Amino acid sequence: MESPVRFYENEEELFGASNEAPTPHEKIITRRLLNLLHKYKVGYTWVDTVEAVVAFLNKLDKLGMRNKDAPAAWSSIATQRDSKNVRNMNLHELHATYKPKTFRDLNRPYSIVSKMPALYIDCEGVNLSRSGTLSIFEVMSVLENHVYVFDVHVLGKKAFETAGVNGVTLKKILEDPGIGIAFFDVRNDSDALHHHFGIKLQGVQDIQLMELATRRGGIDYVHGLKRCIEEVTIHSELSWGERSVFMQVKSAGRQALGGDYRVFAERPLKEMLVMYCIVDVALLPMIWTDYSWMVSKEGWAKVLEVSATRVAESQQADYDPHNPNKVIADPGFQLLPRGLRKVSNYGNGDMM
């Protein structure tokens, strides 16, 4: 049975779903974004029914979620730096623009980080934290090149506890250390997910920390997502003009918010805010890829360590989601090797 998910092909369909007429500026920006998503074949779906949740989970299952481990032959490859097997690997699999198709493809034992994230995630809500609400849960499924926007305000716990055909729930996926997931600053998202839905995140790679691990100098404070979008250039497929479209959508989304995040609890949600949610996660795979080829071995160890620490601290009783000191970078990143990583024919992470 087909799931009642929504796909918007143009701005007329998109804004036809809303009770509030868009401004001319919003329609222009949305048209540009839709054209850009179409160019890069990025799909997007609004998920607000149990049937749509099940459809999402079943798609992940068809992509091999239960068979996500690397082939046995790869274990020896991972331990042989100049293995002939590695040299004979298809070079497109070592390239930064490599597009994985199944969960097995996400295993990369010949690189410093062993598992690419399957899901790139962001959350929205009113005072997003244990003391606030979680209204929207956004997921970029990199294997499908598709963004799913879960309406948690409508679904509640069903968004995370509904099981697919093989009994797997979104909660189980988020708590599976064998499935890589990426956030940009996971702390408040983890706080809200844990205290409202009992979710203990595993396998997190925090992209904000990846930026720290690649930055040359000035590592006292963390950067925000906007600055990272503006700066990533090494392996980005987006031109500066295309990147500006995403920035315009984020700017228009902030204007639609008007500084009041309670609008995320209004239904129907303003379609400019739907676009805002899509942009937040649609760019994360590009940013992850850009940083991943510049992080040293020591850097990856620190990224994974501090990502896990951020999750653990966000679940503690004394965690303060509004602590101004959150902008201060972990001092351990100042001691890491700096410089661009040289990507050899073997995929090794040597420093230039």
N, C-alpha and C positions, 0 to 999 in steps of 0.2 A: 504494500500500500504506500502511495506517495505521501510524503510528509508535507504538511501545510507550511513550508518555509517560504520566505519572500525574497525574490530577486528583483531588483530595480534596474531596468535597462536604460532609463533616461530620466531627466529631471522632472518631466511631467508625471511619470509614475511615482517617482520618489516623493515629490511634494504633494501628490494626490492622496498619499497615505496620512497626511497630517491635517489637522483642523486649522492650523495657523498658516496663512499665506506667507511665502518667503519674500524677502526683499529682493529687488533686482540684483543687488550685489551678491546675495547668497545664491541666486540662481546661476549667475555667471561663474562663481567659484565652484559650485557643485558640478556644472557642465564640464569645467576643466578637469575636475577630479575624476569624474566618470570616464572621460576620454583617456585619462592617464591609467586608470585601473584596467580599462579595456585593452590598452596597448600592452600592458605587462600581464594580462590575463589573470588578474586578481579578482576572484569572486567574493561575494559577501552575502550573508544570510542573517536575518533577524530571527532569533530563537525565543519563542514565548509560549510554546506548548510542549507537553510531555512527548508527543509524537516527534517533534523536531529534535528534542534532546536525544531520543532513541536513534533517530536517523544519523545524527552526528556521531554517536558512539559506534554504531554499526559500520560507518564509513572507516573509522579508525581501525576497527577489527579487520575489515577487508584489506587494509593497507599493511597488515601483518603485525599488529600490535602484540599479539601473543607469541610471535616468532621473532622478537626484536633482537635476540642475541646475535653476535657476529658468528659467521661460519667458523668451525673448529680450526680450519687451516690458517685463519688469521692470527691465532694466538702466537704462532712461531714468527710470523711476519713482524709482530709488534716488538719482538725482542731482538731483531736483527737489523741494525741500523742501515747497513748497505746490502740488504738481502736482494738477491737476484729477482726474487718474486716481486719485491716492491718496485724494482727498476722496470719490470715488465708490465706493471699495472697500467691500465688505461690512463693516459695523462689527464684526461678531462676530469677524472675523479680527484686529482690533486689540485685542480684549479679552484680559485676562490668562488667562481660562478657556478660550480657544480650543483646540479639540482637533484637532490635525492628523491626517490619515488616510493620507497618502502621503508619500514622501520629498520630493517637490516642495513639499508644504505646509510643510516645515520651513525652507524658505528665506523670510527675512523682510527683504527689502531696504529696506522702508519703516521699519524699526526700527534701533536702534543696533547691535545684534548681528545679523549677517546670517544666522546659521544656528542654529536650535534644535537641541539634542542629540537624536539618534535613540535613543541607548542610554544608560542610567544604570547605572553599574557599581560593584561592590564585590567584594572578595576576602577570603577567610578562609583561615587556615592556622596551622601551628605556627611561631611566630616568623616571621611573614610577611615575607620578605626573601630575598635571594640565599643567605643562610646557613641559611634555614629551608625551609619547604615551602608550596606553594599547594594547598590541598585543595578549596576551593569557589570557584566563579566565578559571581557573581550578576549577571543582566542584567535591567533593566526596559526592555522594548520599548514606548516611549511610543505608537507608532502602533497597537499592539494592546492597550495597557493590560494587559500580561501580563508576569509575572516568570518568568524561566527560571533555574533553579538547576543549574549544570553541576557534576557530580561529577568534578572533575579528579583526585581521588585514584584513581578507578577508570579514567577515560578516559585520563589522561596527556596526551601530545601530540596524541592524536586529537581532543581537545576543540577544538584550535585549528588543526589541519592537515587535518581532514576537509573535503572539498569538497562544495558543494551541486551542484545540477543544472547550473549555469553555471560551475562551476569556482571559485567564490568560497569562501574559507575564513574562519573567524572571525579568524584572524591578519591576513588581508588587509583585513578590515573595520576592525580596530583600528588599522591602519597607513595608512588612507585619510584624508588631510587633508580630503577633501570630505564626510566623514561626521562630524558632531558627536557627541562622546561626553563624558559628564559623570562625574566622580568627586567624592567628598568627601575631600580630602587624597590626592592621587594618588601621593604619593612612594613609600611602601613597596609599594603595588600595582604601580607601574611597575617598581620594583626587582626584584620577584619575577617579573613577566611577562617582563622583558627577560633576566634571567640564567637562568631555568629554561626559557623557551620561545622566546627570541630575538625577542621582540615589541618593536618600537619605536613606542610610542603616538604618534598624530598627532591633531590636531583636538580636544585636550582642553580642557574648561572645568571648572576646579576650583571647586566650589561653596563650599568653605571660603574661597577668595579673594573670591568674590562677596559674602560676608557682610562681609568687611573693607572692600570698596568701598562699602558702604552704611551702615556703622556711624558713628555720631556720637560722636566722642571716645573716649578710652581704646583707642587702636589699637596698643598695645604687644605684645599677644599674640593668637594665633589662638583661635577658639572651637571646641569640639568639636561633634559632630553632635547630641548630646543637647540642648545648650543652643540650638542653631539650631532644632531641632524645637519646643522650648518657646516660642521667641520669634517665629517667623514668624506673621504675622496679617493682613497687608494684603489679600492676595487668596486666602487659604487657604479651601478648601471645607470643611475639617474643623472641627468644633466643638471646644471645649476638652475636652469629655468623650470625644469620639472620639479626639482626639490622645492622651489619657491611656491609651487601650487600647494604642496602639503603644508607649508608654513602659513599660507593664506587661509587654508581650511582651519588650522589650529587657532589662528587669530580670530576668524569669524566665529568659531565655536566658543571662544572665551567671551566674545561680545554677546553671543546668545545666552551664555550663562549669566552675564551681568554681575558676576561676583557672588551669585547665589546658587550653590550646588543643589538646593532643594528642587530645582527644575528637573534633576535626574529622576525624581520620584513622580513627575507629572506624566500622565498618559492621555493622548499619544505624545511621545517624546518628540520634541522639535527635531525635524529632519536634519537641520544643520548640526545638531548635537550627535545624531547618528553618524554623520560623516566625520565628525570630530573623533568619535570612538574608533571608527575604522582606521583613520590615519594613525592613531596612537600605536596600533599594533602592526599595521601593514608595513611600516618602515623598520621595525625591529630586526627582522632577518637580515636586511641589508647592513644595518649597523653592526650586528653580531659578526657577520662575515668580514666586514672591514677590519674590525678590531682583532678577530681571531687569528689573522695571519701576521699580526704584529706583537702578539703576546709571547714572552719567553716562557721556558719551562717553569722557571721560578714564579713567573707572573701567574700562570695558570693555577699553580698550587695555591697561591695567595688568593686568587679570585674565588676558587671553590671553597677554600677555608672560610673566608670572610662572608661569602654568600650564605653558608650554613650557619655561621655565627649570627648574621642578621636575622635569619628565620628564627633561630632559637631565642634570641633576645626579644623579638617581637611577641613571643608567646609568654613571656614572663609577666608576673603580676605588676611589676614596677615599670613596665615599658611606657614611655611617654611619646605618643605619636607626634607631638608638637614641640619636642625638645629642639631648641635652636642650635644645639651642638651637633645635630644630625648632618649639618653641612660640612663638618670637619672630617677630613679624610683619615682613614686608618693609617697610622704612622708607618706600618710595615711596607706600604707601597713606595715609600721614599727610598728604600734600600734595594729595590729591584733593578736588574740590568735594564738599560735604556737603549732605544734605537729600533729601527725597523728590522723585523725578522726576514732573513733571506729564505725564500721558498725554493728549495732545490728540486731536482727531478725526483727525489725520494720523499718529498714532503716533510723533511726534517725541519725543526725550528731553530736553525742556527742564527745567531745574532750577527748583523752586519757591523 
